[in-house]
Amino acid sequence: MKIMVAIKRVVDYAVKIRVKPDKTGVETNNVKMSMNPFCEIALEEALKIREAGLASEVIAVSMGPPQCVDTLRTGLAMGADRGIHVEATTGLYPLNVAKIFKRLVELENPGLIFLGKQAIDDDCNQTGQMVAGLLRWPQATFASKVVLDKEKQVATVEREVDGGLETLSLDLPAVITTDLRLNQPRYATLPNIMKAKSKVIKKYTPQELNVDIRSDLEVVQVTEPPKRKAGVIVSSVDELIEKLKNEAHVI
């Protein structure tokens, strides 16, 4: 069984985000980029399943500009067997990505797809659900535990909900999106980093896959949130109540 894993290149989580002067988006020039943390978790889970003998191959997939190859190499250094890069110079929205993924699934025929539950740049939390919808595959989102039964071709997934834990049973093939508590991603070792340089990354374009990536969405403007006002120290409970009532208007 093959496992496909979606990998997204995002601004590193430790970088302070800056809006472009023309307010068309977020500044990415000369900014450290890395793999989306939820994608790291998705890849780690796929690697653990392969190492347990329940899968034969892990394929890392990334979509976007040529620099995405660097992120794919990180995934290959972690242990993925090969990579697929769909090069696109324009921005891809979740539905675009889902349509491309559907086409890749038709070409590769995987038995399981892992995606991070969301990306830390846009926080959409839509792509996994859209992929499952287009493929008409069962899905489990926000997975905190995954158990595969290879004989029955069933995946049992625990997910965190407001009331506790929910357990789902999915017939394979299926789509699973991963949450933070699923696992702790491994670090790429130096020998594996060197090996990753020789691993295959197949390249496509949306046009070669016959996928129309035109979008009905348009980003009108990106602005920073208003700066938080400085707090004040009150001298008594009565003064606090007075401010909450007359200034904040919350009581």
FIDOMI-392010 format. One line per 2 residues: number of its first residue (from 1); their letters; for each residue x, y, z of N, C-alpha, C. Coordinates in Angstrom, 2 decimals. Layout:
NUM> a> X/Y/Z/X/Y/Z/X/Y/Z | ...
***
This chain:
1> mk> 0.83/-1.21/0.00/0.00/0.00/0.00/0.87/1.25/0.00 | 0.54/2.18/-0.87/1.22/3.48/-0.89/0.49/4.46/0.04
3> im> 1.27/5.36/0.62/0.70/6.47/1.40/1.19/7.77/0.79 | 0.26/8.66/0.48/0.61/9.99/-0.01/0.47/10.99/1.13
5> va> 1.44/11.88/1.22/1.43/12.89/2.29/1.60/14.28/1.67 | 0.70/15.18/2.02/0.79/16.56/1.54/1.76/17.35/2.41
7> ik> 2.65/18.11/1.76/3.65/18.92/2.46/3.55/20.36/1.95 | 3.40/21.30/2.85/3.31/22.70/2.43/4.50/23.51/2.95
9> rv> 5.01/24.38/2.09/6.09/25.29/2.44/5.47/26.58/2.97 | 5.80/26.93/4.21/5.21/28.11/4.86/6.31/28.94/5.51
11> vd> 5.95/30.16/5.89/6.86/30.98/6.67/7.10/30.28/8.01 | 8.35/30.20/8.44/8.69/29.49/9.66/7.90/30.05/10.85
13> ya> 7.48/29.14/11.74/6.61/29.53/12.85/7.26/30.55/13.78 | 8.60/30.62/13.80/9.31/31.52/14.71/9.52/32.92/14.11
15> vk> 9.16/33.10/12.85/9.39/34.38/12.17/8.25/35.35/12.47 | 8.60/36.60/12.71/7.58/37.64/12.89/7.03/38.04/11.53
17> ir> 5.74/37.88/11.37/5.10/38.13/10.08/5.04/39.62/9.78 | 5.39/39.99/8.53/5.30/41.38/8.08/4.43/41.47/6.83
19> vk> 3.55/42.46/6.82/2.69/42.68/5.66/3.45/43.51/4.63 | 3.29/43.19/3.35/3.94/43.95/2.29/3.47/45.41/2.31
21> pd> 4.33/46.34/1.90/3.94/47.76/1.88/2.69/48.03/1.04 | 2.51/47.27/-0.05/1.34/47.50/-0.90/0.11/46.74/-0.43
23> kt> 0.24/46.02/0.68/-0.87/45.30/1.31/-1.49/44.22/0.42 | -0.66/43.64/-0.45/-1.15/42.56/-1.31/-0.94/41.19/-0.69
25> gv> -0.21/41.12/0.42/0.05/39.83/1.04/1.11/39.95/2.12 | 1.66/38.80/2.49/2.68/38.73/3.54/4.06/38.69/2.88
27> et> 5.02/39.37/3.47/6.37/39.42/2.94/7.05/38.05/3.08 | 7.53/37.52/1.95/8.22/36.22/1.97/9.65/36.30/1.44
29> nn> 10.03/37.43/0.87/11.40/37.59/0.38/12.38/37.67/1.55 | 13.47/36.91/1.46/14.49/36.89/2.51/13.92/36.51/3.87
31> vk> 12.91/35.66/3.86/12.27/35.18/5.09/12.49/33.67/5.18 | 12.80/33.19/6.37/13.00/31.75/6.56/11.69/31.00/6.33
33> ms> 11.76/29.99/5.47/10.60/29.15/5.18/10.88/27.73/5.68 | 9.84/27.01/6.01/10.01/25.64/6.50/8.75/24.83/6.21
35> mn> 8.79/23.55/6.58/7.63/22.70/6.40/6.56/23.04/7.44 | 5.32/23.09/7.00/4.22/23.33/7.92/4.25/22.29/9.05
37> pf> 4.19/22.72/10.32/4.30/21.76/11.44/3.28/20.63/11.40 | 2.06/20.90/10.97/1.05/19.83/10.90/1.38/18.84/9.78
39> ce> 2.05/19.32/8.73/2.50/18.41/7.66/3.62/17.51/8.16 | 4.49/18.04/9.02/5.53/17.21/9.63/4.91/16.05/10.41
41> ia> 3.85/16.34/11.14/3.17/15.30/11.91/2.55/14.27/10.98 | 1.94/14.74/9.89/1.34/13.82/8.91/2.41/12.90/8.31
43> le> 3.56/13.46/7.97/4.63/12.65/7.39/5.18/11.66/8.40 | 5.35/12.09/9.64/5.85/11.19/10.68/4.92/9.99/10.85
45> ea> 3.63/10.22/10.84/2.67/9.11/11.02/2.75/8.14/9.84 | 2.89/8.67/8.64/3.03/7.80/7.47/4.30/6.96/7.56
47> lk> 5.39/7.56/8.02/6.65/6.83/8.15/6.54/5.73/9.20 | 5.85/6.01/10.30/5.67/5.00/11.34/4.86/3.82/10.82
49> ir> 3.86/4.10/10.01/3.04/3.03/9.45/3.87/2.17/8.50 | 4.70/2.81/7.68/5.58/2.04/6.78/6.56/1.21/7.56
51> ea> 7.15/1.79/8.61/8.13/1.05/9.41/7.50/-0.13/10.14 | 6.19/-0.05/10.39/5.48/-1.17/11.03/5.12/-2.26/10.02
53> gl> 5.48/-2.07/8.76/5.22/-3.08/7.74/3.83/-3.02/7.15 | 3.10/-1.92/7.40/1.73/-1.80/6.93/1.61/-1.00/5.64
55> as> 2.72/-0.47/5.16/2.74/0.27/3.89/4.07/0.01/3.21 | 4.08/0.09/1.89/5.29/-0.21/1.12/6.05/1.05/0.73
57> ev> 5.35/2.19/0.63/5.99/3.39/0.11/5.29/4.64/0.65 | 6.08/5.66/0.95/5.56/6.96/1.37/5.97/8.00/0.33
59> ia> 4.98/8.68/-0.25/5.22/9.67/-1.29/4.87/11.05/-0.74 | 5.85/11.95/-0.74/5.62/13.32/-0.28/5.25/14.19/-1.47
61> vs> 4.21/15.01/-1.30/3.69/15.84/-2.39/3.67/17.29/-1.95 | 4.22/18.17/-2.79/4.17/19.60/-2.50/3.78/20.36/-3.76
63> mg> 3.11/21.48/-3.58/2.64/22.29/-4.71/3.02/23.74/-4.47 | 3.52/24.40/-5.53/3.90/25.79/-5.38/5.14/26.12/-6.19
65> pp> 5.86/27.18/-5.81/7.02/27.64/-6.58/8.18/26.65/-6.52 | 9.23/26.88/-7.33/10.38/25.95/-7.37/11.02/25.72/-6.00
67> qc> 10.94/26.70/-5.10/11.56/26.56/-3.78/10.92/25.44/-2.95 | 9.74/24.97/-3.36/9.10/23.87/-2.63/9.94/22.60/-2.67
69> vd> 10.84/22.51/-3.65/11.71/21.34/-3.73/12.56/21.22/-2.47 | 12.99/22.36/-1.91/13.77/22.32/-0.67/12.97/21.69/0.46
71> tl> 11.69/22.04/0.55/10.83/21.47/1.58/10.62/19.98/1.34 | 10.48/19.60/0.07/10.36/18.18/-0.26/11.61/17.42/0.13
73> rt> 12.78/18.03/-0.08/14.03/17.36/0.31/14.07/17.11/1.82 | 13.51/18.05/2.58/13.42/17.84/4.03/12.57/16.62/4.34
75> gl> 11.44/16.50/3.63/10.57/15.34/3.82/11.26/14.04/3.42 | 12.04/14.08/2.34/12.78/12.90/1.92/13.87/12.55/2.93
77> am> 14.48/13.57/3.52/15.50/13.32/4.55/14.88/12.72/5.81 | 13.63/13.07/6.10/12.94/12.46/7.24/12.65/10.99/6.99
79> ga> 12.53/10.61/5.69/12.31/9.19/5.40/11.36/8.88/4.27 | 10.73/9.88/3.67/9.85/9.61/2.54/10.65/8.97/1.40
81> dr> 10.00/8.09/0.63/10.70/7.33/-0.41/10.94/8.15/-1.67 | 9.98/8.97/-2.05/10.13/9.83/-3.22/9.18/11.01/-3.10
83> gi> 9.37/11.97/-3.99/8.56/13.18/-3.91/7.89/13.51/-5.23 | 6.85/14.31/-5.14/6.16/14.86/-6.32/6.02/16.36/-6.10
85> hv> 6.47/17.13/-7.08/6.34/18.58/-7.01/5.48/19.06/-8.17 | 4.36/19.71/-7.84/3.51/20.34/-8.85/3.83/21.83/-8.82
87> ea> 4.53/22.29/-9.86/5.01/23.67/-9.85/3.92/24.62/-10.31 | 3.68/25.63/-9.48/2.69/26.67/-9.79/3.23/28.00/-9.31
89> tt> 3.24/28.97/-10.20/3.77/30.28/-9.84/2.72/31.19/-9.24 | 1.45/30.88/-9.45/0.37/31.66/-8.85/-0.05/31.01/-7.54
91> gl> -0.72/31.78/-6.69/-1.19/31.25/-5.41/-2.23/30.16/-5.59 | -2.14/29.13/-4.78/-3.09/28.02/-4.84/-3.99/28.04/-3.62
93> yp> -5.29/28.05/-3.84/-6.25/27.99/-2.75/-6.62/26.53/-2.49 | -7.25/26.23/-1.34/-7.52/24.83/-0.99/-8.21/24.01/-2.07
95> ln> -9.17/24.60/-2.77/-9.87/23.82/-3.81/-8.94/23.51/-4.97 | -8.05/24.45/-5.33/-7.06/24.17/-6.38/-6.19/22.99/-5.97
97> va> -5.69/23.02/-4.73/-4.82/21.96/-4.23/-5.56/20.62/-4.23 | -6.82/20.63/-3.81/-7.60/19.40/-3.75/-7.81/18.80/-5.14
99> ki> -8.04/19.65/-6.13/-8.23/19.16/-7.51/-6.94/18.53/-8.04 | -5.81/19.17/-7.75/-4.52/18.62/-8.18/-4.25/17.29/-7.47
101> fk> -4.55/17.25/-6.16/-4.33/16.03/-5.38/-5.18/14.89/-5.93 | -6.41/15.18/-6.29/-7.29/14.15/-6.86/-6.67/13.55/-8.11
103> rl> -6.11/14.40/-8.95/-5.49/13.92/-10.18/-4.26/13.05/-9.88 | -3.46/13.47/-8.89/-2.28/12.68/-8.51/-2.69/11.32/-7.93
105> ve> -3.78/11.29/-7.19/-4.28/10.03/-6.63/-4.67/9.08/-7.76 | -5.27/9.62/-8.81/-5.64/8.79/-9.95/-4.40/8.19/-10.62
107> le> -3.28/8.93/-10.60/-2.05/8.45/-11.22/-1.30/7.46/-10.33 | -1.29/7.70/-9.01/-0.46/6.92/-8.09/-1.22/5.79/-7.39
109> np> -2.54/5.93/-7.26/-3.38/4.92/-6.62/-2.94/4.57/-5.20 | -2.84/5.55/-4.29/-2.47/5.24/-2.90/-3.64/4.64/-2.13
111> gl> -3.31/3.98/-1.02/-4.36/3.42/-0.18/-4.73/4.31/0.99 | -3.91/5.37/1.22/-4.15/6.26/2.35/-3.51/7.61/2.05
113> if> -4.19/8.67/2.45/-3.67/10.02/2.28/-3.62/10.70/3.64 | -2.47/11.28/3.96/-2.33/12.08/5.18/-2.10/13.54/4.80
115> lg> -2.79/14.43/5.51/-2.56/15.86/5.41/-2.55/16.44/6.81 | -1.83/17.56/7.01/-1.97/18.29/8.25/-3.37/18.87/8.33
117> kq> -3.89/19.03/9.53/-5.26/19.52/9.65/-5.42/20.94/9.08 | -4.32/21.73/9.10/-4.35/23.07/8.56/-2.92/23.55/8.38
119> ai> -2.76/24.63/7.63/-1.44/25.25/7.47/-1.39/26.48/8.37 | -0.21/26.78/8.89/-0.09/27.89/9.84/-0.05/29.25/9.15
121> dd> -0.04/29.26/7.79/-0.05/30.56/7.13/-1.47/31.07/6.87 | -2.34/30.20/6.36/-3.71/30.65/6.08/-4.76/30.07/7.04
123> dc> -4.38/29.01/7.80/-5.30/28.41/8.78/-6.63/27.98/8.16 | -6.62/27.58/6.89/-7.89/27.29/6.22/-8.60/26.04/6.77
125> nq> -7.85/24.96/7.03/-8.48/23.72/7.48/-9.56/23.27/6.50 | -9.22/23.24/5.22/-10.21/22.88/4.19/-9.71/21.80/3.22
127> tg> -8.41/21.73/2.99/-7.90/20.92/1.89/-8.21/19.43/2.07 | -7.96/18.89/3.25/-8.22/17.47/3.48/-9.67/17.10/3.22
129> qm> -10.57/17.92/3.73/-11.99/17.65/3.54/-12.38/17.72/2.06 | -11.79/18.69/1.34/-12.10/18.82/-0.08/-11.55/17.66/-0.89
131> va> -10.35/17.19/-0.54/-9.78/16.02/-1.22/-10.69/14.81/-1.04 | -11.12/14.58/0.19/-12.01/13.45/0.46/-13.32/13.59/-0.30
133> gl> -13.85/14.81/-0.36/-15.11/15.03/-1.07/-14.98/14.78/-2.56 | -13.89/15.25/-3.17/-13.70/15.04/-4.61/-13.47/13.58/-4.94
135> lr> -12.75/12.87/-4.06/-12.47/11.45/-4.29/-13.63/10.55/-3.86 | -14.54/11.11/-3.06/-15.63/10.33/-2.44/-15.06/9.22/-1.54
137> wp> -14.00/9.57/-0.81/-13.38/8.66/0.15/-13.83/9.04/1.56 | -13.87/8.06/2.47/-14.13/8.41/3.88/-13.00/9.27/4.44
139> qa> -13.32/10.08/5.45/-12.32/10.98/6.01/-12.43/11.02/7.53 | -11.28/11.28/8.16/-11.23/11.52/9.60/-10.30/12.71/9.82
141> tf> -10.81/13.74/10.45/-10.03/14.96/10.64/-9.57/15.08/12.09 | -8.51/15.88/12.31/-7.98/16.16/13.65/-7.59/14.88/14.38
143> as> -6.92/13.96/13.66/-6.60/12.66/14.26/-5.55/12.81/15.36 | -5.83/12.20/16.52/-4.86/12.16/17.62/-4.30/10.76/17.83
145> kv> -4.88/9.75/17.13/-4.37/8.38/17.16/-4.88/7.65/15.93 | -3.99/6.89/15.28/-4.35/6.14/14.07/-3.88/4.71/14.22
147> vl> -4.79/3.75/14.00/-4.46/2.32/14.04/-4.97/1.69/12.76 | -4.08/0.99/12.04/-4.47/0.35/10.79/-4.61/-1.16/10.97
149> dk> -5.64/-1.72/10.35/-5.81/-3.17/10.26/-5.66/-3.54/8.79 | -4.49/-4.07/8.44/-4.18/-4.33/7.04/-5.06/-5.43/6.46
151> ek> -5.39/-6.43/7.28/-6.20/-7.55/6.78/-7.61/-7.10/6.46 | -8.21/-6.33/7.37/-9.59/-5.87/7.17/-9.66/-4.61/6.31
153> qv> -8.47/-4.00/6.03/-8.42/-2.75/5.26/-9.28/-1.67/5.93 | -9.01/-1.49/7.22/-9.77/-0.53/8.03/-8.79/0.32/8.84
155> at> -9.08/1.59/8.94/-8.31/2.50/9.81/-9.21/2.95/10.96 | -8.70/2.82/12.19/-9.42/3.30/13.36/-8.73/4.58/13.83
157> ve> -9.52/5.65/13.93/-8.96/6.97/14.21/-9.63/7.57/15.44 | -8.81/8.00/16.39/-9.32/8.77/17.52/-9.11/10.25/17.22
159> re> -10.12/11.05/17.56/-10.02/12.50/17.34/-10.58/13.22/18.56 | -9.99/14.35/18.86/-10.43/15.14/20.01/-11.59/16.03/19.62
161> vd> -12.65/15.95/20.42/-13.82/16.81/20.23/-14.08/17.53/21.55 | -15.03/18.46/21.53/-15.29/19.27/22.73/-15.65/18.41/23.93
163> gg> -16.35/17.29/23.69/-16.80/16.47/24.81/-15.83/15.37/25.22 | -14.67/15.28/24.56/-13.71/14.22/24.90/-13.08/13.64/23.66
165> le> -13.14/12.32/23.50/-12.55/11.64/22.34/-13.64/10.96/21.53 | -13.52/11.05/20.22/-14.43/10.37/19.30/-13.61/9.35/18.51
167> tl> -14.13/8.14/18.35/-13.44/7.09/17.60/-14.20/6.78/16.32 | -13.49/6.83/15.19/-14.08/6.56/13.89/-13.42/5.34/13.27
169> sl> -14.18/4.57/12.52/-13.66/3.44/11.77/-13.87/3.72/10.29 | -12.77/3.71/9.52/-12.84/4.07/8.11/-12.41/2.90/7.24
171> dl> -13.17/2.64/6.19/-12.73/1.68/5.18/-11.69/2.35/4.30 | -10.61/1.62/4.01/-9.57/2.15/3.13/-9.97/1.95/1.67
173> pa> -9.57/2.84/0.77/-8.72/4.02/0.97/-9.46/5.13/1.69 | -8.69/6.00/2.36/-9.29/7.06/3.17/-8.35/8.26/3.24
175> vi> -8.91/9.36/3.74/-8.16/10.61/3.94/-8.15/10.92/5.43 | -6.96/11.19/5.99/-6.83/11.51/7.41/-6.06/12.81/7.55
177> tt> -6.58/13.74/8.37/-5.82/14.95/8.68/-5.36/14.88/10.13 | -4.16/15.39/10.39/-3.49/15.13/11.66/-3.49/16.33/12.60
179> dl> -3.63/16.05/13.89/-3.61/17.07/14.93/-2.27/17.02/15.67 | -2.08/17.97/16.56/-0.78/18.13/17.23/-0.38/16.93/18.07
181> rl> -1.32/16.30/18.75/-0.98/15.27/19.72/-0.84/13.87/19.11 | -0.83/13.79/17.79/-0.72/12.47/17.16/0.66/11.86/17.36
183> nq> 1.71/12.66/17.23/3.08/12.15/17.38/4.06/13.30/17.52 | 5.34/12.94/17.68/6.43/13.91/17.72/7.32/13.68/16.49
185> pr> 7.31/14.59/15.53/8.10/14.35/14.31/9.59/14.18/14.60 | 10.22/13.31/13.83/11.64/13.03/13.98/12.47/14.14/13.32
187> ya> 13.73/14.22/13.72/14.68/15.11/13.06/15.38/14.34/11.95 | 15.70/15.03/10.87/16.46/14.40/9.79/17.92/14.29/10.20
189> tl> 18.49/13.10/10.10/19.89/12.90/10.44/20.77/13.28/9.24 | 22.04/13.53/9.50/22.96/13.93/8.43/23.06/12.87/7.33
191> pn> 23.20/11.57/7.67/23.24/10.57/6.59/21.98/10.58/5.73 | 20.81/10.76/6.37/19.57/10.78/5.60/19.44/12.04/4.77
193> im> 19.99/13.15/5.25/20.00/14.39/4.46/20.81/14.18/3.19 | 21.93/13.48/3.31/22.76/13.20/2.14/22.05/12.24/1.18
195> ka> 21.38/11.21/1.73/20.66/10.25/0.89/19.50/10.93/0.14 | 18.89/11.93/0.80/17.73/12.59/0.20/18.08/13.29/-1.10
197> ks> 19.34/13.68/-1.26/19.76/14.40/-2.46/19.65/13.53/-3.71 | 19.68/12.22/-3.52/19.61/11.32/-4.67/18.23/10.71/-4.88
199> kv> 17.29/11.02/-3.99/15.94/10.49/-4.14/15.18/11.25/-5.24 | 14.25/10.55/-5.85/13.55/11.08/-7.02/12.46/12.06/-6.61
201> ik> 12.42/13.21/-7.29/11.29/14.14/-7.18/10.72/14.33/-8.58 | 9.52/13.82/-8.80/8.88/13.95/-10.11/8.17/15.28/-10.20
203> ky> 8.29/15.95/-11.34/7.72/17.28/-11.49/6.54/17.25/-12.46 | 5.50/18.00/-12.11/4.35/18.21/-12.97/4.00/19.69/-12.96
205> tp> 3.15/20.06/-13.90/2.49/21.36/-13.84/0.98/21.09/-13.82 | 0.19/22.04/-13.32/-1.27/21.84/-13.36/-1.78/21.58/-14.78
207> qe> -1.15/22.21/-15.76/-1.57/22.03/-17.15/-1.33/20.59/-17.60 | -0.19/20.01/-17.20/0.10/18.62/-17.56/-0.88/17.65/-16.92
209> ln> -1.40/18.06/-15.77/-2.38/17.21/-15.07/-3.82/17.52/-15.49 | -3.96/18.47/-16.42/-5.29/18.90/-16.90/-6.18/19.41/-15.77
211> vd> -5.56/20.23/-14.90/-6.30/20.82/-13.78/-6.34/22.34/-13.97 | -7.52/22.89/-13.95/-7.70/24.34/-14.06/-7.55/24.95/-12.66
213> ir> -6.53/25.81/-12.48/-6.28/26.38/-11.16/-6.78/27.81/-11.03 | -7.62/28.25/-11.97/-8.24/29.56/-11.81/-9.14/29.54/-10.57
215> sd> -9.15/30.63/-9.85/-9.91/30.66/-8.60/-10.99/31.74/-8.64 | -12.07/31.49/-7.93/-13.14/32.49/-7.80/-12.86/33.45/-6.65
217> le> -11.75/33.22/-5.93/-11.41/34.06/-4.79/-10.38/35.11/-5.19 | -10.49/36.28/-4.60/-9.52/37.35/-4.82/-9.20/38.01/-3.49
219> vv> -7.90/38.12/-3.19/-7.48/38.81/-1.97/-7.48/40.31/-2.27 | -8.35/41.01/-1.58/-8.49/42.45/-1.82/-7.40/43.23/-1.09
221> qv> -7.17/42.87/0.17/-6.19/43.61/0.96/-5.79/42.79/2.18 | -4.52/42.88/2.55/-4.02/42.24/3.77/-3.51/43.33/4.70
223> te> -4.01/43.36/5.91/-3.61/44.39/6.88/-3.24/43.73/8.20 | -2.39/44.39/8.96/-2.04/43.91/10.28/-3.19/44.18/11.25
225> pp> -3.34/43.34/12.28/-4.36/43.62/13.29/-4.00/44.88/14.07 | -5.00/45.57/14.61/-4.69/46.79/15.39/-3.83/46.46/16.60
227> kr> -2.93/47.36/16.93/-2.05/47.13/18.06/-2.83/47.22/19.36 | -2.46/46.33/20.28/-3.17/46.28/21.55/-2.82/47.49/22.40
229> ka> -3.83/48.08/23.00/-3.60/49.24/23.87/-2.95/48.80/25.18 | -2.18/49.69/25.75/-1.53/49.40/27.03/-2.57/49.23/28.12
231> gv> -2.31/48.33/29.06/-3.22/48.12/30.18/-3.07/49.20/31.24 | -4.01/49.23/32.15/-3.96/50.18/33.27/-4.08/49.40/34.57
233> iv> -3.51/49.96/35.62/-3.60/49.37/36.95/-4.64/50.13/37.75 | -5.59/49.41/38.31/-6.65/50.06/39.12/-6.31/49.88/40.60
235> ss> -6.78/50.81/41.37/-6.44/50.82/42.79/-7.45/50.11/43.67 | -8.64/49.81/43.12/-9.66/49.16/43.95/-10.64/48.40/43.07
237> vd> -11.42/47.55/43.71/-12.45/46.80/42.99/-13.51/47.74/42.46 | -13.84/48.77/43.22/-14.85/49.72/42.78/-14.42/50.43/41.49
239> el> -13.13/50.78/41.42/-12.64/51.44/40.21/-12.66/50.48/39.02 | -12.34/49.19/39.27/-12.39/48.19/38.21/-13.81/48.06/37.66
241> ie> -14.77/47.95/38.57/-16.17/47.82/38.14/-16.61/49.04/37.35 | -16.19/50.21/37.81/-16.58/51.45/37.14/-16.04/51.49/35.72
243> kl> -14.78/51.05/35.52/-14.19/51.05/34.19/-14.83/50.01/33.30 | -15.10/48.83/33.85/-15.76/47.79/33.06/-17.15/48.22/32.61
245> kn> -17.81/49.01/33.46/-19.17/49.42/33.15/-19.22/50.62/32.21 | -18.41/51.62/32.48/-18.52/52.89/31.74/-17.55/53.04/30.57
247> ea> -16.40/52.32/30.62/-15.44/52.44/29.53/-15.46/51.22/28.61 | -15.39/50.03/29.21/-15.40/48.82/28.39/-16.79/48.40/27.98
249> hv> -17.79/48.82/28.74/-19.21/48.49/28.47/-19.43/46.99/28.37 | -18.84/46.24/29.31/-19.03/44.79/29.32/-19.93/44.32/30.47
251> i> -20.27/45.22/31.37/-21.23/44.87/32.44/-22.27/45.96/32.56
***
